[in-house]
Amino acid sequence: MATDVITLITQDHRTVESIFDRLKTGQGDQKAAVAELHALLIAHARAEEDRVYPGLDAHHSVEEHKEAEILLDALVRAEPGTPEFRETLDELVASVGHHVQEEESTLLPALRQTADAKELDRLGKAFEQRRAEELKALSGSASGSPDGATKAELYEQAQQADIPGRSQMDKQELAQALKKAGS
Ligand SMILES: [Fe+2]
């Protein structure tokens, strides 16, 4: 499995986009998709800010994370299917899309220029560790489920295990797929 920070960050961006697609089409459990998006984006942003941005000139990106967090909170509060939900989602998609584009066209290429493979791996491990901590903290504050794991956590494990079709699965399907994969 890839551990370099550029691959890990880029993977998260693609996952975020696939959740946006689920929200835009209105298919599947919308509340669960919002919860998953919330956990992933917050954990991703914290890990970037703490482990990747120091050493890069990334003040602007920190501002953009703050803007995304405000929109995310509004999306969590909005009722799926309402105009308010749709408008907030559109704003969030535009905001995050712009940020992702900037990161992938400027920040990450700059990082690739300045850091060697070993450093990219070291940053990748630090990023992943910080991100996992944050996901754990976030799931602790979410409503507990009987078997202890939240959907976001299961999704996270499915991502690590590279389970195909994971973005379309509900919590139970994720749990079953993980069991089958032996993790
Ligand atoms: Fe990012």
Residues whose N, C-alpha, C, O or C-beta is under 5 A from the ligand:
A	BS01	LIG	E103
